[in-house]
Amino acid sequence: MQRRGPVTVPHARGASGPVYYNCSMTAKVLKEVMQRVETWPEEAQEQLALETDAELARGVYQATQEELRAIDEALGEIDRGEVASEEEVAAVFAKFRPT
């Protein structure tokens, strides 16, 4: 799986950590979005371009409140030990890995 560098995402607990995105999936989604954007009025396209450029210039992704809640929920599950064992993970990979 191709990955790009980490994006630091702070969450409500005050901690932060790297988040990796699957580039091939991200590129596919971006291409689909851009096809839709091309149907927008020119002024709307320019506004999107300006906002996107400004976001990229900041260099740090700012997660939404919904994303932060999801991160906190996942961290809570980890804290409570609600994670798969190495054997369970290996079994799932074995089941779905192409042979």
C-alpha positions as CSV (number, residue, x, y, z in Angstrom):
1,M,0.0,0.0,0.0
2,Q,1.4,3.4,-0.9
3,R,1.4,5.9,1.8
4,R,2.4,9.5,2.1
5,G,4.1,11.1,5.1
6,P,2.3,11.5,8.4
7,V,-0.1,14.3,9.1
8,T,-0.2,15.3,12.8
9,V,-3.7,15.3,14.1
10,P,-4.4,16.6,17.6
11,H,-7.3,15.2,19.5
12,A,-9.4,16.1,22.6
13,R,-7.1,14.3,25.0
14,G,-4.4,16.7,24.1
15,A,-2.2,14.1,22.5
16,S,-1.4,13.9,18.8
17,G,0.0,11.4,16.5
18,P,0.8,10.7,12.8
19,V,-2.0,9.7,10.5
20,Y,-1.3,8.0,7.2
21,Y,-3.6,8.1,4.1
22,N,-3.7,5.5,1.4
23,C,-2.5,7.6,-1.6
24,S,-4.2,5.4,-4.3
25,M,-7.6,5.7,-2.7
26,T,-7.1,9.4,-2.0
27,A,-6.1,10.1,-5.6
28,K,-9.1,8.2,-6.9
29,V,-11.5,10.2,-4.7
30,L,-9.8,13.5,-5.6
31,K,-10.2,12.7,-9.3
32,E,-13.9,12.0,-8.8
33,V,-14.3,15.2,-6.9
34,M,-12.5,17.2,-9.5
35,Q,-14.7,15.9,-12.2
36,R,-17.7,17.2,-10.3
37,V,-16.0,20.5,-9.6
38,E,-15.4,21.0,-13.3
39,T,-19.2,21.4,-13.6
40,W,-19.4,24.2,-11.1
41,P,-19.5,27.9,-12.1
42,E,-16.0,29.4,-12.5
43,E,-16.4,31.6,-9.5
44,A,-17.1,28.6,-7.3
45,Q,-14.1,26.8,-8.7
46,E,-11.9,29.8,-8.0
47,Q,-13.2,29.9,-4.4
48,L,-12.5,26.2,-3.9
49,A,-9.0,26.7,-5.3
50,L,-8.2,29.6,-2.9
51,E,-9.5,27.7,0.1
52,T,-7.6,24.5,-0.8
53,D,-4.4,26.5,-1.4
54,A,-4.8,28.2,2.0
55,E,-5.4,24.9,3.8
56,L,-2.3,23.3,2.1
57,A,-0.2,26.4,3.0
58,R,-0.9,25.8,6.7
59,G,0.8,22.4,6.5
60,V,-1.1,20.8,9.3
61,Y,-4.4,19.0,8.9
62,Q,-7.0,20.2,11.3
63,A,-9.4,17.4,12.1
64,T,-13.1,18.1,12.4
65,Q,-14.9,17.7,15.7
66,E,-16.5,14.5,14.3
67,E,-13.1,13.1,13.4
68,L,-11.7,14.0,16.9
69,R,-14.7,12.2,18.5
70,A,-14.0,9.1,16.4
71,I,-10.3,9.2,17.4
72,D,-11.1,9.6,21.1
73,E,-13.6,6.7,20.8
74,A,-11.0,4.5,19.2
75,L,-8.4,5.4,21.8
76,G,-10.9,4.6,24.5
77,E,-11.5,1.2,23.0
78,I,-7.7,0.6,23.0
79,D,-7.5,1.8,26.7
80,R,-10.2,-0.7,27.6
81,G,-8.4,-3.5,25.8
82,E,-11.0,-3.8,23.1
83,V,-8.5,-4.8,20.4
84,A,-7.9,-7.9,18.4
85,S,-5.2,-10.3,19.4
86,E,-2.3,-10.9,17.1
87,E,-3.8,-14.4,16.4
88,E,-7.2,-12.8,15.4
89,V,-5.5,-10.3,13.1
90,A,-3.4,-13.0,11.5
91,A,-6.6,-15.1,11.0
92,V,-8.3,-12.3,9.2
93,F,-5.3,-11.6,7.0
94,A,-5.1,-15.2,6.1
95,K,-8.7,-15.4,5.2
96,F,-8.7,-12.4,2.9
97,R,-5.2,-12.3,1.6
98,P,-5.0,-13.3,-2.1
99,T,-3.2,-16.6,-2.6
